Amino acid sequence: MAYLFTSESVSEGHPDKIADQISDALLDNFLAFDPESKVACETLVTTGQVILAGEVKSHTYLDLQQIARDVINKIGYTKGAYQFSGDSCGVISLIHEQSKEINQGVDRGKKEEQGAGDQGMMFGYATYESENYMPLALDISHRILRELSLLRKENKEIQYLRPDAKAQVTIAYSEDNIPQRIDTIVISTQHDQFM
């Protein structure tokens, strides 16, 4: 039986992506200055606020607030009119030292015996529908948002775009699971007022 398959992607300015990028930047910085760092951190963003939380064991000091602000500014949240700006948002750090219980499960005498302090379960699959082995609908959604981001940063033709956007693509498949056509594309984006 033929069917439709939909995937959605969010842009770099979507709150979920902002949070991921801040958490990634914190991890990258800890590891850059102390490769033995143990980092489990999460980020929450909302209008005008960023909350950093988690556990860290490291021999380095980082200005966590400045790292978060730099990420937000790089994404493009630099105007007060957005109600979220890297220069003016509140950044609350609730990051504390890794607990002894988790650390005892991680640190071992030999590096090759090191344990994992926390695990997560994910699932996914690879497909030949696209060059990067992602489902075609997701690959197209990603491409649309990359192009939208380039147009926003270029700031020539379309000057009213803001960083938060979503793209959703629905593909029609044949009975033998082969993509036949794009059924629907939906794009939504933050924007300034315009005529």
C-alpha positions as CSV (number, residue, x, y, z in Angstrom):
1,M,0.0,0.0,0.0
2,A,1.4,3.5,-1.0
3,Y,1.9,5.9,2.0
4,L,3.1,9.3,3.0
5,F,6.1,9.9,5.3
6,T,6.8,13.3,6.9
7,S,9.9,14.6,8.6
8,E,10.5,17.9,10.3
9,S,13.7,19.9,10.9
10,V,14.2,23.0,13.1
11,S,16.7,25.8,12.4
12,E,19.7,26.9,14.4
13,G,17.5,29.5,16.1
14,H,14.8,27.1,17.4
15,P,15.0,26.8,21.2
16,D,15.7,23.1,21.0
17,K,18.6,23.7,18.7
18,I,19.9,26.7,20.7
19,A,20.0,24.5,23.8
20,D,21.8,21.7,21.9
21,Q,24.4,24.1,20.5
22,I,25.1,25.7,23.9
23,S,25.5,22.2,25.6
24,D,27.8,21.1,22.7
25,A,29.9,24.3,23.1
26,L,30.3,23.7,26.9
27,L,31.4,20.1,26.3
28,D,33.8,21.2,23.5
29,N,35.4,23.9,25.7
30,F,35.8,21.6,28.7
31,L,37.5,18.9,26.5
32,A,39.7,21.5,24.8
33,F,41.1,22.7,28.0
34,D,41.0,19.4,30.0
35,P,40.7,16.3,27.8
36,E,40.0,14.2,30.9
37,S,36.9,16.3,31.7
38,K,33.7,14.4,32.5
39,V,30.7,16.4,31.4
40,A,26.9,15.8,31.6
41,C,25.1,19.0,30.9
42,E,21.8,20.2,29.7
43,T,20.5,23.6,28.6
44,L,17.1,25.1,28.7
45,V,16.2,28.3,26.8
46,T,13.1,30.5,27.0
47,T,12.3,34.1,26.4
48,G,15.2,36.1,27.8
49,Q,16.6,33.2,29.9
50,V,19.2,30.4,29.6
51,I,19.5,27.8,32.3
52,L,22.6,25.5,32.3
53,A,22.4,22.4,34.5
54,G,24.3,19.2,35.0
55,E,27.4,17.7,36.5
56,V,31.1,18.2,35.6
57,K,34.4,16.9,36.8
58,S,37.2,19.0,35.3
59,H,40.5,20.6,36.2
60,T,39.7,23.7,34.1
61,Y,37.6,26.8,34.8
62,L,35.4,28.2,32.1
63,D,33.2,31.3,31.8
64,L,30.1,29.3,31.1
65,Q,27.9,32.4,30.8
66,Q,30.1,33.9,28.2
67,I,30.2,30.6,26.2
68,A,26.4,30.5,26.2
69,R,26.2,34.2,25.2
70,D,28.7,33.7,22.3
71,V,26.7,30.8,20.9
72,I,23.5,32.8,21.0
73,N,25.1,35.8,19.3
74,K,26.6,33.6,16.6
75,I,23.2,32.1,15.9
76,G,21.9,35.6,15.2
77,Y,20.0,36.6,18.3
78,T,21.6,40.0,18.7
79,K,18.6,42.4,18.8
80,G,16.5,43.3,21.8
81,A,13.4,43.2,19.6
82,Y,13.8,39.4,19.5
83,Q,13.2,39.3,23.3
84,F,16.3,37.0,23.3
85,S,19.8,38.3,22.8
86,G,23.2,36.9,23.7
87,D,24.2,40.3,25.2
88,S,21.2,40.8,27.4
89,C,19.6,37.4,28.3
90,G,19.9,36.0,31.8
91,V,22.2,33.0,32.1
92,I,21.8,30.9,35.2
93,S,24.4,28.2,35.8
94,L,23.2,25.2,38.0
95,I,26.2,23.1,36.9
96,H,27.9,21.4,39.9
97,E,30.6,18.9,40.5
98,Q,30.0,15.3,39.4
99,S,28.6,13.2,42.2
100,K,30.8,10.6,43.8
101,E,28.4,7.8,42.9
102,I,28.5,8.6,39.2
103,N,32.3,9.2,39.3
104,Q,32.9,5.9,40.9
105,G,31.2,4.3,37.9
106,V,33.3,6.3,35.5
107,D,36.9,6.5,36.8
108,R,39.0,3.4,36.7
109,G,42.7,2.7,37.2
110,K,43.2,2.0,33.5
111,K,41.6,4.2,30.8
112,E,40.5,1.2,28.8
113,E,38.3,0.1,31.7
114,Q,36.6,3.4,32.1
115,G,32.8,3.1,32.6
116,A,29.9,5.3,31.5
117,G,28.3,7.6,34.0
118,D,25.0,7.9,32.3
119,Q,23.5,6.3,29.2
120,G,20.7,7.1,26.8
121,M,18.9,5.0,24.3
122,M,18.3,6.2,20.7
123,F,17.3,4.5,17.6
124,G,17.6,5.4,13.9
125,Y,18.4,3.9,10.6
126,A,20.4,4.5,7.5
127,T,18.8,4.6,4.0
128,Y,19.9,4.9,0.4
129,E,17.3,7.6,-0.2
130,S,19.9,10.4,0.1
131,E,23.7,10.7,-0.1
132,N,24.0,11.2,3.6
133,Y,21.9,8.1,4.3
134,M,19.2,10.1,6.0
135,P,15.5,9.6,5.1
136,L,14.8,11.8,2.1
137,A,12.1,13.9,3.8
138,L,14.5,14.8,6.6
139,D,17.4,15.5,4.2
140,I,15.2,17.9,2.2
141,S,14.0,19.6,5.4
142,H,17.6,20.2,6.5
143,R,18.5,21.6,3.0
144,I,15.6,24.0,3.1
145,L,16.6,25.3,6.5
146,R,20.3,25.7,5.5
147,E,19.2,27.8,2.5
148,L,16.9,29.9,4.7
149,S,19.7,30.5,7.1
150,L,22.0,31.6,4.3
151,L,19.3,34.0,3.0
152,R,18.9,35.4,6.5
153,K,22.6,35.9,7.1
154,E,23.1,37.4,3.7
155,N,20.4,40.0,4.6
156,K,20.0,41.3,1.0
157,E,16.8,40.0,-0.7
158,I,14.9,39.0,2.5
159,Q,15.8,41.3,5.3
160,Y,13.0,40.4,7.8
161,L,13.9,36.8,8.7
162,R,14.7,35.9,12.3
163,P,16.7,32.8,13.5
164,D,13.9,30.5,14.5
165,A,12.4,28.4,11.7
166,K,10.9,24.9,10.9
167,A,10.6,23.0,7.7
168,Q,8.4,19.9,7.2
169,V,8.5,17.8,4.1
170,T,6.1,14.9,3.2
171,I,7.1,12.4,0.6
172,A,4.7,10.0,-1.2
173,Y,6.1,6.4,-1.4
174,S,5.1,3.6,-3.6
175,E,3.9,0.2,-2.3
176,D,7.5,-1.0,-2.5
177,N,8.9,1.8,-0.3
178,I,10.3,3.9,-3.1
179,P,9.9,7.7,-3.0
180,Q,7.6,8.9,-5.8
181,R,7.2,12.7,-5.2
182,I,7.1,15.5,-2.7
183,D,3.5,15.7,-1.5
184,T,3.8,18.8,0.8
185,I,6.4,21.3,2.0
186,V,5.6,23.6,5.0
187,I,8.0,26.3,6.1
188,S,7.5,28.6,9.0
189,T,9.9,31.2,10.3
190,Q,10.1,34.0,12.7
191,H,10.1,37.4,11.0
192,D,10.0,41.1,11.6
193,Q,6.9,43.0,10.5
194,F,6.9,43.7,6.8
195,M,4.4,45.0,4.1
